[in-house]
Amino acid sequence: MITYVCLAILLLFVTVRSFIFWRRNKDLVPPQELDQTLIYQINRESDQYEQ
């Protein structure tokens, strides 16, 4: 009986960790898009300082 409780807790833990991993990877920005965003931000800030 204790074995089943331990297995259920382990299964619950793995399920929660998998969901958290999936959710974080879903929200990640692709490197190419991140590069474009950073270049745009740098250019915009440098334009503000020049004026």
Predicted model as a PDB file, atoms N, CA, C, CB and O in Angstrom, pLDDT in the B-factor column:
MODEL        1                                                                  
ATOM      1  N   MET A   1       0.831  -1.196   0.000  1.00 91.00           N  
ATOM      2  CA  MET A   1       0.000   0.000   0.000  1.00 91.00           C  
ATOM      3  C   MET A   1       0.875   1.259   0.000  1.00 91.00           C  
ATOM      4  CB  MET A   1      -0.945  -0.001   1.220  1.00 91.00           C  
ATOM      5  O   MET A   1       0.594   2.224  -0.710  1.00 91.00           O  
ATOM      6  N   ILE A   2       1.924   1.231   0.797  1.00 94.00           N  
ATOM      7  CA  ILE A   2       2.828   2.377   0.857  1.00 94.00           C  
ATOM      8  C   ILE A   2       3.503   2.583  -0.496  1.00 94.00           C  
ATOM      9  CB  ILE A   2       3.887   2.181   1.966  1.00 94.00           C  
ATOM     10  O   ILE A   2       3.755   3.716  -0.907  1.00 94.00           O  
ATOM     11  N   THR A   3       3.793   1.483  -1.182  1.00 95.00           N  
ATOM     12  CA  THR A   3       4.413   1.573  -2.499  1.00 95.00           C  
ATOM     13  C   THR A   3       3.512   2.312  -3.473  1.00 95.00           C  
ATOM     14  CB  THR A   3       4.735   0.180  -3.036  1.00 95.00           C  
ATOM     15  O   THR A   3       3.995   3.129  -4.258  1.00 95.00           O  
ATOM     16  N   TYR A   4       2.234   2.049  -3.440  1.00 96.00           N  
ATOM     17  CA  TYR A   4       1.297   2.724  -4.338  1.00 96.00           C  
ATOM     18  C   TYR A   4       1.211   4.220  -4.035  1.00 96.00           C  
ATOM     19  CB  TYR A   4      -0.091   2.089  -4.228  1.00 96.00           C  
ATOM     20  O   TYR A   4       1.094   5.033  -4.951  1.00 96.00           O  
ATOM     21  N   VAL A   5       1.269   4.576  -2.775  1.00 95.00           N  
ATOM     22  CA  VAL A   5       1.251   5.993  -2.390  1.00 95.00           C  
ATOM     23  C   VAL A   5       2.507   6.674  -2.903  1.00 95.00           C  
ATOM     24  CB  VAL A   5       1.138   6.153  -0.850  1.00 95.00           C  
ATOM     25  O   VAL A   5       2.440   7.779  -3.440  1.00 95.00           O  
ATOM     26  N   CYS A   6       3.651   6.025  -2.741  1.00 96.00           N  
ATOM     27  CA  CYS A   6       4.910   6.596  -3.239  1.00 96.00           C  
ATOM     28  C   CYS A   6       4.886   6.734  -4.754  1.00 96.00           C  
ATOM     29  CB  CYS A   6       6.102   5.727  -2.811  1.00 96.00           C  
ATOM     30  O   CYS A   6       5.341   7.746  -5.286  1.00 96.00           O  
ATOM     31  N   LEU A   7       4.369   5.742  -5.450  1.00 97.00           N  
ATOM     32  CA  LEU A   7       4.268   5.821  -6.903  1.00 97.00           C  
ATOM     33  C   LEU A   7       3.318   6.931  -7.341  1.00 97.00           C  
ATOM     34  CB  LEU A   7       3.806   4.488  -7.470  1.00 97.00           C  
ATOM     35  O   LEU A   7       3.586   7.623  -8.323  1.00 97.00           O  
ATOM     36  N   ALA A   8       2.228   7.101  -6.631  1.00 96.00           N  
ATOM     37  CA  ALA A   8       1.279   8.166  -6.965  1.00 96.00           C  
ATOM     38  C   ALA A   8       1.912   9.540  -6.759  1.00 96.00           C  
ATOM     39  CB  ALA A   8       0.003   8.038  -6.113  1.00 96.00           C  
ATOM     40  O   ALA A   8       1.723  10.441  -7.576  1.00 96.00           O  
ATOM     41  N   ILE A   9       2.654   9.699  -5.681  1.00 97.00           N  
ATOM     42  CA  ILE A   9       3.344  10.973  -5.423  1.00 97.00           C  
ATOM     43  C   ILE A   9       4.397  11.223  -6.496  1.00 97.00           C  
ATOM     44  CB  ILE A   9       4.000  10.973  -4.016  1.00 97.00           C  
ATOM     45  O   ILE A   9       4.532  12.346  -6.980  1.00 97.00           O  
ATOM     46  N   LEU A  10       5.133  10.201  -6.865  1.00 97.00           N  
ATOM     47  CA  LEU A  10       6.140  10.326  -7.915  1.00 97.00           C  
ATOM     48  C   LEU A  10       5.497  10.697  -9.251  1.00 97.00           C  
ATOM     49  CB  LEU A  10       6.931   9.018  -8.053  1.00 97.00           C  
ATOM     50  O   LEU A  10       6.002  11.565  -9.962  1.00 97.00           O  
ATOM     51  N   LEU A  11       4.411  10.057  -9.586  1.00 97.00           N  
ATOM     52  CA  LEU A  11       3.701  10.360 -10.826  1.00 97.00           C  
ATOM     53  C   LEU A  11       3.184  11.800 -10.821  1.00 97.00           C  
ATOM     54  CB  LEU A  11       2.535   9.379 -11.030  1.00 97.00           C  
ATOM     55  O   LEU A  11       3.267  12.496 -11.834  1.00 97.00           O  
ATOM     56  N   LEU A  12       2.662  12.237  -9.702  1.00 97.00           N  
ATOM     57  CA  LEU A  12       2.184  13.612  -9.583  1.00 97.00           C  
ATOM     58  C   LEU A  12       3.334  14.597  -9.740  1.00 97.00           C  
ATOM     59  CB  LEU A  12       1.485  13.823  -8.235  1.00 97.00           C  
ATOM     60  O   LEU A  12       3.197  15.609 -10.427  1.00 97.00           O  
ATOM     61  N   PHE A  13       4.470  14.305  -9.104  1.00 97.00           N  
ATOM     62  CA  PHE A  13       5.647  15.166  -9.210  1.00 97.00           C  
ATOM     63  C   PHE A  13       6.136  15.260 -10.650  1.00 97.00           C  
ATOM     64  CB  PHE A  13       6.769  14.647  -8.310  1.00 97.00           C  
ATOM     65  O   PHE A  13       6.419  16.355 -11.135  1.00 97.00           O  
ATOM     66  N   VAL A  14       6.237  14.135 -11.332  1.00 96.00           N  
ATOM     67  CA  VAL A  14       6.697  14.117 -12.724  1.00 96.00           C  
ATOM     68  C   VAL A  14       5.724  14.875 -13.616  1.00 96.00           C  
ATOM     69  CB  VAL A  14       6.859  12.668 -13.225  1.00 96.00           C  
ATOM     70  O   VAL A  14       6.153  15.598 -14.515  1.00 96.00           O  
ATOM     71  N   THR A  15       4.442  14.726 -13.388  1.00 97.00           N  
ATOM     72  CA  THR A  15       3.440  15.421 -14.184  1.00 97.00           C  
ATOM     73  C   THR A  15       3.549  16.933 -14.002  1.00 97.00           C  
ATOM     74  CB  THR A  15       2.036  14.943 -13.808  1.00 97.00           C  
ATOM     75  O   THR A  15       3.507  17.677 -14.982  1.00 97.00           O  
ATOM     76  N   VAL A  16       3.688  17.389 -12.769  1.00 96.00           N  
ATOM     77  CA  VAL A  16       3.796  18.824 -12.494  1.00 96.00           C  
ATOM     78  C   VAL A  16       5.078  19.379 -13.093  1.00 96.00           C  
ATOM     79  CB  VAL A  16       3.755  19.095 -10.978  1.00 96.00           C  
ATOM     80  O   VAL A  16       5.054  20.442 -13.715  1.00 96.00           O  
ATOM     81  N   ARG A  17       6.202  18.679 -12.919  1.00 95.00           N  
ATOM     82  CA  ARG A  17       7.476  19.159 -13.478  1.00 95.00           C  
ATOM     83  C   ARG A  17       7.435  19.187 -15.010  1.00 95.00           C  
ATOM     84  CB  ARG A  17       8.640  18.265 -12.999  1.00 95.00           C  
ATOM     85  O   ARG A  17       7.989  20.100 -15.621  1.00 95.00           O  
ATOM     86  N   SER A  18       6.796  18.217 -15.625  1.00 94.00           N  
ATOM     87  CA  SER A  18       6.674  18.206 -17.083  1.00 94.00           C  
ATOM     88  C   SER A  18       5.826  19.375 -17.569  1.00 94.00           C  
ATOM     89  CB  SER A  18       6.067  16.881 -17.561  1.00 94.00           C  
ATOM     90  O   SER A  18       6.151  20.000 -18.578  1.00 94.00           O  
ATOM     91  N   PHE A  19       4.755  19.671 -16.866  1.00 93.00           N  
ATOM     92  CA  PHE A  19       3.906  20.800 -17.237  1.00 93.00           C  
ATOM     93  C   PHE A  19       4.672  22.110 -17.116  1.00 93.00           C  
ATOM     94  CB  PHE A  19       2.646  20.839 -16.360  1.00 93.00           C  
ATOM     95  O   PHE A  19       4.574  22.970 -17.991  1.00 93.00           O  
ATOM     96  N   ILE A  20       5.435  22.268 -16.037  1.00 90.00           N  
ATOM     97  CA  ILE A  20       6.226  23.491 -15.853  1.00 90.00           C  
ATOM     98  C   ILE A  20       7.268  23.609 -16.956  1.00 90.00           C  
ATOM     99  CB  ILE A  20       6.911  23.501 -14.464  1.00 90.00           C  
ATOM    100  O   ILE A  20       7.459  24.698 -17.496  1.00 90.00           O  
ATOM    101  N   PHE A  21       7.944  22.523 -17.305  1.00 89.00           N  
ATOM    102  CA  PHE A  21       8.938  22.524 -18.373  1.00 89.00           C  
ATOM    103  C   PHE A  21       8.296  22.888 -19.707  1.00 89.00           C  
ATOM    104  CB  PHE A  21       9.624  21.154 -18.470  1.00 89.00           C  
ATOM    105  O   PHE A  21       8.844  23.697 -20.455  1.00 89.00           O  
ATOM    106  N   TRP A  22       7.148  22.306 -20.010  1.00 87.00           N  
ATOM    107  CA  TRP A  22       6.439  22.583 -21.259  1.00 87.00           C  
ATOM    108  C   TRP A  22       6.009  24.045 -21.318  1.00 87.00           C  
ATOM    109  CB  TRP A  22       5.216  21.663 -21.403  1.00 87.00           C  
ATOM    110  O   TRP A  22       6.116  24.687 -22.363  1.00 87.00           O  
ATOM    111  N   ARG A  23       5.531  24.557 -20.215  1.00 85.00           N  
ATOM    112  CA  ARG A  23       5.053  25.947 -20.181  1.00 85.00           C  
ATOM    113  C   ARG A  23       6.206  26.929 -20.386  1.00 85.00           C  
ATOM    114  CB  ARG A  23       4.344  26.240 -18.843  1.00 85.00           C  
ATOM    115  O   ARG A  23       6.049  27.908 -21.116  1.00 85.00           O  
ATOM    116  N   ARG A  24       7.350  26.694 -19.764  1.00 81.00           N  
ATOM    117  CA  ARG A  24       8.508  27.583 -19.928  1.00 81.00           C  
ATOM    118  C   ARG A  24       9.025  27.554 -21.353  1.00 81.00           C  
ATOM    119  CB  ARG A  24       9.626  27.191 -18.962  1.00 81.00           C  
ATOM    120  O   ARG A  24       9.364  28.602 -21.904  1.00 81.00           O  
ATOM    121  N   ASN A  25       9.094  26.385 -21.960  1.00 77.00           N  
ATOM    122  CA  ASN A  25       9.587  26.286 -23.335  1.00 77.00           C  
ATOM    123  C   ASN A  25       8.618  26.903 -24.330  1.00 77.00           C  
ATOM    124  CB  ASN A  25       9.838  24.834 -23.699  1.00 77.00           C  
ATOM    125  O   ASN A  25       9.033  27.388 -25.383  1.00 77.00           O  
ATOM    126  N   LYS A  26       7.341  26.888 -24.008  1.00 74.00           N  
ATOM    127  CA  LYS A  26       6.347  27.482 -24.899  1.00 74.00           C  
ATOM    128  C   LYS A  26       6.505  29.001 -24.941  1.00 74.00           C  
ATOM    129  CB  LYS A  26       4.923  27.103 -24.449  1.00 74.00           C  
ATOM    130  O   LYS A  26       6.259  29.615 -25.979  1.00 74.00           O  
ATOM    131  N   ASP A  27       6.910  29.616 -23.827  1.00 70.00           N  
ATOM    132  CA  ASP A  27       7.018  31.064 -23.731  1.00 70.00           C  
ATOM    133  C   ASP A  27       8.364  31.607 -24.186  1.00 70.00           C  
ATOM    134  CB  ASP A  27       6.766  31.488 -22.328  1.00 70.00           C  
ATOM    135  O   ASP A  27       8.542  32.824 -24.247  1.00 70.00           O  
ATOM    136  N   LEU A  28       9.313  30.739 -24.506  1.00 73.00           N  
ATOM    137  CA  LEU A  28      10.630  31.200 -24.907  1.00 73.00           C  
ATOM    138  C   LEU A  28      10.595  31.851 -26.286  1.00 73.00           C  
ATOM    139  CB  LEU A  28      11.615  30.043 -24.899  1.00 73.00           C  
ATOM    140  O   LEU A  28       9.861  31.418 -27.174  1.00 73.00           O  
ATOM    141  N   VAL A  29      11.388  32.883 -26.447  1.00 74.00           N  
ATOM    142  CA  VAL A  29      11.494  33.578 -27.718  1.00 74.00           C  
ATOM    143  C   VAL A  29      12.621  32.915 -28.515  1.00 74.00           C  
ATOM    144  CB  VAL A  29      11.758  35.116 -27.512  1.00 74.00           C  
ATOM    145  O   VAL A  29      13.685  32.637 -27.962  1.00 74.00           O  
ATOM    146  N   PRO A  30      12.398  32.661 -29.804  1.00 79.00           N  
ATOM    147  CA  PRO A  30      13.479  32.076 -30.611  1.00 79.00           C  
ATOM    148  C   PRO A  30      14.691  33.002 -30.665  1.00 79.00           C  
ATOM    149  CB  PRO A  30      12.983  31.780 -32.036  1.00 79.00           C  
ATOM    150  O   PRO A  30      14.520  34.221 -30.646  1.00 79.00           O  
ATOM    151  N   PRO A  31      15.899  32.469 -30.730  1.00 79.00           N  
ATOM    152  CA  PRO A  31      17.108  33.299 -30.715  1.00 79.00           C  
ATOM    153  C   PRO A  31      17.137  34.350 -31.822  1.00 79.00           C  
ATOM    154  CB  PRO A  31      18.324  32.422 -30.835  1.00 79.00           C  
ATOM    155  O   PRO A  31      17.593  35.472 -31.601  1.00 79.00           O  
ATOM    156  N   GLN A  32      16.661  33.999 -32.991  1.00 83.00           N  
ATOM    157  CA  GLN A  32      16.678  34.949 -34.105  1.00 83.00           C  
ATOM    158  C   GLN A  32      15.773  36.143 -33.809  1.00 83.00           C  
ATOM    159  CB  GLN A  32      16.238  34.258 -35.410  1.00 83.00           C  
ATOM    160  O   GLN A  32      16.141  37.287 -34.079  1.00 83.00           O  
ATOM    161  N   GLU A  33      14.598  35.880 -33.260  1.00 84.00           N  
ATOM    162  CA  GLU A  33      13.683  36.960 -32.918  1.00 84.00           C  
ATOM    163  C   GLU A  33      14.250  37.804 -31.769  1.00 84.00           C  
ATOM    164  CB  GLU A  33      12.303  36.392 -32.538  1.00 84.00           C  
ATOM    165  O   GLU A  33      14.068  39.021 -31.741  1.00 84.00           O  
ATOM    166  N   LEU A  34      14.923  37.167 -30.845  1.00 81.00           N  
ATOM    167  CA  LEU A  34      15.541  37.883 -29.731  1.00 81.00           C  
ATOM    168  C   LEU A  34      16.632  38.822 -30.240  1.00 81.00           C  
ATOM    169  CB  LEU A  34      16.124  36.891 -28.707  1.00 81.00           C  
ATOM    170  O   LEU A  34      16.732  39.962 -29.786  1.00 81.00           O  
ATOM    171  N   ASP A  35      17.444  38.349 -31.178  1.00 84.00           N  
ATOM    172  CA  ASP A  35      18.480  39.193 -31.767  1.00 84.00           C  
ATOM    173  C   ASP A  35      17.882  40.415 -32.454  1.00 84.00           C  
ATOM    174  CB  ASP A  35      19.311  38.391 -32.762  1.00 84.00           C  
ATOM    175  O   ASP A  35      18.381  41.529 -32.291  1.00 84.00           O  
ATOM    176  N   GLN A  36      16.829  40.211 -33.211  1.00 87.00           N  
ATOM    177  CA  GLN A  36      16.187  41.329 -33.909  1.00 87.00           C  
ATOM    178  C   GLN A  36      15.617  42.334 -32.919  1.00 87.00           C  
ATOM    179  CB  GLN A  36      15.076  40.819 -34.837  1.00 87.00           C  
ATOM    180  O   GLN A  36      15.727  43.542 -33.128  1.00 87.00           O  
ATOM    181  N   THR A  37      15.020  41.854 -31.860  1.00 85.00           N  
ATOM    182  CA  THR A  37      14.455  42.742 -30.852  1.00 85.00           C  
ATOM    183  C   THR A  37      15.549  43.553 -30.166  1.00 85.00           C  
ATOM    184  CB  THR A  37      13.663  41.939 -29.816  1.00 85.00           C  
ATOM    185  O   THR A  37      15.382  44.751 -29.940  1.00 85.00           O  
ATOM    186  N   LEU A  38      16.664  42.911 -29.834  1.00 84.00           N  
ATOM    187  CA  LEU A  38      17.767  43.620 -29.187  1.00 84.00           C  
ATOM    188  C   LEU A  38      18.376  44.669 -30.115  1.00 84.00           C  
ATOM    189  CB  LEU A  38      18.842  42.630 -28.740  1.00 84.00           C  
ATOM    190  O   LEU A  38      18.685  45.776 -29.673  1.00 84.00           O  
ATOM    191  N   ILE A  39      18.551  44.343 -31.372  1.00 86.00           N  
ATOM    192  CA  ILE A  39      19.104  45.305 -32.332  1.00 86.00           C  
ATOM    193  C   ILE A  39      18.162  46.487 -32.481  1.00 86.00           C  
ATOM    194  CB  ILE A  39      19.349  44.637 -33.706  1.00 86.00           C  
ATOM    195  O   ILE A  39      18.604  47.635 -32.522  1.00 86.00           O  
ATOM    196  N   TYR A  40      16.870  46.215 -32.562  1.00 85.00           N  
ATOM    197  CA  TYR A  40      15.896  47.300 -32.669  1.00 85.00           C  
ATOM    198  C   TYR A  40      15.956  48.202 -31.430  1.00 85.00           C  
ATOM    199  CB  TYR A  40      14.472  46.729 -32.849  1.00 85.00           C  
ATOM    200  O   TYR A  40      15.907  49.426 -31.553  1.00 85.00           O  
ATOM    201  N   GLN A  41      16.061  47.607 -30.255  1.00 83.00           N  
ATOM    202  CA  GLN A  41      16.103  48.378 -29.011  1.00 83.00           C  
ATOM    203  C   GLN A  41      17.360  49.245 -28.943  1.00 83.00           C  
ATOM    204  CB  GLN A  41      16.044  47.439 -27.798  1.00 83.00           C  
ATOM    205  O   GLN A  41      17.295  50.406 -28.540  1.00 83.00           O  
ATOM    206  N   ILE A  42      18.491  48.685 -29.333  1.00 84.00           N  
ATOM    207  CA  ILE A  42      19.747  49.438 -29.304  1.00 84.00           C  
ATOM    208  C   ILE A  42      19.688  50.593 -30.286  1.00 84.00           C  
ATOM    209  CB  ILE A  42      20.942  48.523 -29.626  1.00 84.00           C  
ATOM    210  O   ILE A  42      20.100  51.705 -29.954  1.00 84.00           O  
ATOM    211  N   ASN A  43      19.194  50.356 -31.469  1.00 82.00           N  
ATOM    212  CA  ASN A  43      19.103  51.409 -32.475  1.00 82.00           C  
ATOM    213  C   ASN A  43      18.147  52.510 -32.029  1.00 82.00           C  
ATOM    214  CB  ASN A  43      18.648  50.829 -33.817  1.00 82.00           C  
ATOM    215  O   ASN A  43      18.414  53.691 -32.253  1.00 82.00           O  
ATOM    216  N   ARG A  44      17.067  52.142 -31.416  1.00 77.00           N  
ATOM    217  CA  ARG A  44      16.090  53.131 -30.961  1.00 77.00           C  
ATOM    218  C   ARG A  44      16.682  54.008 -29.859  1.00 77.00           C  
ATOM    219  CB  ARG A  44      14.813  52.434 -30.457  1.00 77.00           C  
ATOM    220  O   ARG A  44      16.475  55.221 -29.842  1.00 77.00           O  
ATOM    221  N   GLU A  45      17.420  53.384 -28.939  1.00 64.00           N  
ATOM    222  CA  GLU A  45      18.030  54.156 -27.853  1.00 64.00           C  
ATOM    223  C   GLU A  45      19.136  55.067 -28.373  1.00 64.00           C  
ATOM    224  CB  GLU A  45      18.590  53.216 -26.783  1.00 64.00           C  
ATOM    225  O   GLU A  45      19.279  56.192 -27.896  1.00 64.00           O  
ATOM    226  N   SER A  46      19.909  54.608 -29.329  1.00 64.00           N  
ATOM    227  CA  SER A  46      20.985  55.443 -29.865  1.00 64.00           C  
ATOM    228  C   SER A  46      20.409  56.621 -30.645  1.00 64.00           C  
ATOM    229  CB  SER A  46      21.919  54.612 -30.767  1.00 64.00           C  
ATOM    230  O   SER A  46      21.006  57.697 -30.652  1.00 64.00           O  
ATOM    231  N   ASP A  47      19.276  56.442 -31.293  1.00 63.00           N  
ATOM    232  CA  ASP A  47      18.612  57.549 -31.988  1.00 63.00           C  
ATOM    233  C   ASP A  47      18.127  58.599 -31.004  1.00 63.00           C  
ATOM    234  CB  ASP A  47      17.438  57.034 -32.821  1.00 63.00           C  
ATOM    235  O   ASP A  47      18.162  59.789 -31.317  1.00 63.00           O  
ATOM    236  N   GLN A  48      17.686  58.203 -29.852  1.00 62.00           N  
ATOM    237  CA  GLN A  48      17.208  59.158 -28.840  1.00 62.00           C  
ATOM    238  C   GLN A  48      18.360  59.991 -28.297  1.00 62.00           C  
ATOM    239  CB  GLN A  48      16.504  58.420 -27.685  1.00 62.00           C  
ATOM    240  O   GLN A  48      18.175  61.177 -28.022  1.00 62.00           O  
ATOM    241  N   TYR A  49      19.542  59.406 -28.136  1.00 62.00           N  
ATOM    242  CA  TYR A  49      20.678  60.135 -27.588  1.00 62.00           C  
ATOM    243  C   TYR A  49      21.279  61.108 -28.607  1.00 62.00           C  
ATOM    244  CB  TYR A  49      21.743  59.157 -27.114  1.00 62.00           C  
ATOM    245  O   TYR A  49      21.856  62.126 -28.226  1.00 62.00           O  
ATOM    246  N   GLU A  50      21.148  60.804 -29.873  1.00 59.00           N  
ATOM    247  CA  GLU A  50      21.706  61.658 -30.907  1.00 59.00           C  
ATOM    248  C   GLU A  50      20.925  62.959 -31.064  1.00 59.00           C  
ATOM    249  CB  GLU A  50      21.740  60.917 -32.223  1.00 59.00           C  
ATOM    250  O   GLU A  50      21.489  63.974 -31.473  1.00 59.00           O  
ATOM    251  N   GLN A  51      19.666  62.939 -30.752  1.00 55.00           N  
ATOM    252  CA  GLN A  51      18.832  64.124 -30.973  1.00 55.00           C  
ATOM    253  C   GLN A  51      18.928  65.098 -29.855  1.00 55.00           C  
ATOM    254  CB  GLN A  51      17.409  63.739 -31.162  1.00 55.00           C  
ATOM    255  O   GLN A  51      18.285  66.147 -29.893  1.00 55.00           O  
TER     256      GLN A  51                                                      
ENDMDL                                                                          
END                                                                             
